[in-house]
Amino acid sequence: MAQSTGTSTRSLHADDVLNVVTDVAPPMHLSTTFRYTANPSALVPWANLDHSSGDPTTHTYSRVSAPSSSRFETILSSLLNGKAVAYSSGLSALHAALTLLNPRRISVGEGYHGCHGVIALFSRMTGLQKLPLDCAPNDLQTGDVILLETPVNPTGIAFDISAFAEKAHSQGAYLIVDSTFAPPGLQDPFPLGADLVMHSGTKYFGGHSDLLCGVLATQREDWAQQLLTDRIFIGSVMGNMESWLGVRSLRTLEIRVQRQSESTSRLVSWLHSALHASNPARGSDEVAIQTVLKDVLHASVQPEVQGDWLKKQMPNGFGPVFSIVMKEEKMARELPSRLHFFQHATSLGGVESLIEWRTMSDASVDRRLLRISVGLENWEDLKTDLGRAFRELADL
Ligand SMILES: Cc1ncc(COP(=O)(O)O)c(C=O)c1O
């Protein structure tokens, strides 16, 4: 399908080529194994098959390929502008990326703490050395990796992909962009220089808090073939049920993410203006917000953006996750219990809004920080809910 076709049209039609039955809704395939042809003269043993043909309609065993995951990957290959390979989780996708590239050094920021767990596994096995994200360019050598998460977990603040691509490539290193917080429709890291794009598909690709998955996308055919071969032996494929749910979810990806991102920018703008209002009226939302909130963090209000890279990188919105920092740890512990429309839980990207006192799952962040994943509720209801809870905490 032409890359000029719109995101939602691709979400709905990129897999039309796989419609081998007349069902409008894709059938659910649960089989782990598939019959060979009944024609003995047409039997081709696995060792003699042309695996590079990648025919997504022929399957032998679901650790290699299966109908629903092929559909899921076909749609994502179109949306991500590169060959997409799906995994059982975001972390297994990162594991596969590091297995492919096997770098000596990896330059990485704080970001999602689980990625550091994967890096620690590789350090144990291969001696992989971790460098800070702002390391000097010549600390990197050929074949090394920069892993850039943008926007970054948990704050939702963005980094300049082109600048990190330039830094990596100047040393013969590769750039992996973890674009989980900005799915297709918000950000395309390839034209900005990414070599591999990674997603925790558990978040916006799944979109309903009911499946785990990870995705890697590459524009290099040799890497795509290697990733598919490696995955057979790492065994970290997406399950059949999850893949079917994933296809269902991708149909609405763009519209979900755009609405969630718009609502987020509205909430962030409300909080940011209130926080910086001078002489707020007695008893107003502004007073409550200034009493309990120390900061609001999101790409839409991030300080120190020089030049227009952010608007170019994220032309359609700045992502559906933001963070707030309360004045006191006690307030951060209490806020989630006072909200009606935000469930207190980890993860993000679902249709329902979540809030997490981030200390619950990540010991490395400020204990006053709460991460908010904005869902599809009416944004004014979310604003009212937060405003009321801030007033209660401020004792207004
Ligand atoms: C930015 C980012 N990358 C990777 C992951 C890991 O994904 P998964 O939980 O699907 O393994 C997460 C999970 O929260 C994440 O937020």
The ligand as a Tripos MOL2 file, in Angstrom:
@<TRIPOS>MOLECULE
LIG
   16    16     1     0     0
SMALL
NO_CHARGES

@<TRIPOS>ATOM
      1 C1          9.3600    3.2230   27.0910 C.3       1 LIG1
      2 C2          9.1750    1.7600   27.3810 C.ar      1 LIG1
      3 N1          9.9450    0.8610   26.7350 N.ar      1 LIG1
      4 C3          9.8280   -0.4590   26.9730 C.ar      1 LIG1
      5 C4          8.9270   -0.9510   27.9020 C.ar      1 LIG1
      6 C5          8.8350   -2.4220   28.1520 C.3       1 LIG1
      7 O1          7.6900   -2.9340   27.5520 O.3       1 LIG1
      8 P1          6.9370   -4.2600   28.0280 P.3       1 LIG1
      9 O2          6.3590   -3.9750   29.3870 O.co2     1 LIG1
     10 O3          5.9100   -4.4730   26.9650 O.co2     1 LIG1
     11 O4          7.9660   -5.3270   28.0870 O.co2     1 LIG1
     12 C6          8.1040   -0.0490   28.5880 C.ar      1 LIG1
     13 C7          7.1400   -0.5320   29.5980 C.2       1 LIG1
     14 O5          6.5460    0.2290   30.3010 O.2       1 LIG1
     15 C8          8.2310    1.3460   28.3220 C.ar      1 LIG1
     16 O6          7.4710    2.2500   28.9490 O.3       1 LIG1
@<TRIPOS>BOND
     1     1     2 1
     2     2     3 ar
     3     2    15 ar
     4     3     4 ar
     5     4     5 ar
     6     5     6 1
     7     5    12 ar
     8     6     7 1
     9     7     8 1
    10     8     9 2
    11     8    10 1
    12     8    11 1
    13    12    13 1
    14    12    15 ar
    15    13    14 2
    16    15    16 1
@<TRIPOS>SUBSTRUCTURE
     1 LIG1         1 GROUP 0 **** ****
